[in-house]
Amino acid sequence: MKKKSIKTYILTDCISFTFSAMILSIIGLMQDVMMSIDNVVLLQLFTCTTLIAVLMYFTESIPVESQLAAIFINFIDTSLVILAVGGGVFKWFPWEAIYVGEVVAILTVVFIITTLIITWQNYHLANSINEIIKERQHE
Amino acid sequence: MKIVIEYVAPPFETELTIKCSNPADATTKQIIQNIQNISRDVLGSKDGAIHKFTLAQIFYIESVDEKTFLYLANDIFETDQRLYMWEAQLEHTSFVRISKSTILNTDKLESIRSMLGGKMEATMQNGEKLIISRHYLSAFRKKFGI
């Protein structure tokens, strides 16, 4: 069973890395304030997305009843890696209160949007499945 | 594929006959396996006594504290088989893993609803509610051809 979960996290890591690299490239093209996308930055980015996926894999086993608590734990996983590794080790931004605050604010907005999109997608998925269940019951 | 259904008056037991030219055909094998699984007898223990029922009667299978339980409409039985063994045996049936500890019978599903953060809540035909973990959502939707 663990194999299946690890596969899911590897896939999540790959998707996260691809999207992060794309967003970073687009921002870099739009305004020349970001660092250039070289091999080192890409490796740093991959390290961070992998660490987030690994952290999420372990924190997933924490038994939490509340949905909000589960989302908050995922938020902590992401913030911890971005702040400690991205900011602290890779020096993506200065480790000062104002910059840390900005990063946390951006992460919060991204997390809220992501959660809303997933919930909206699942709402439609649930409707489709409920229709199939109804059809089966009428057969 | 031709399907012939013949209704007979009670007390005859339901009987299925499959006529096929190629028993090795994947679809035929799948149909035979599904029918065998549905009519398969399952043993479960309760209060020291062994009870027999069919696989189709099971609503869900849950693992709690390294013990595995079979949940029927209004009864719970313990089984010797571990959850991963059930999962392997029920791969091509209406059963699907929905969390680390639960396998659900989609034939006994009443409805599902979306929850915040990617999880779903399944309501069974007996009113019980189960959580579908987001990591098992992909396998769950495949059971419905989505």
Interface residues (C-beta under 8 A of the other chain):
Chain A: M1 K4 S5 T8 E60 S61 Q67 L68 A70 I71 N74 T115 I118 T119 N122 Y123 L125 A126 S128 I129 N130 I132 I133 R136
Chain B: Y84 E87 R97 K100 D107 L109 E110 S111 I112 R113 S114 M115 L116 G117 G118 K119 M120 R134 H135 L137 R141 F144 G145 I146
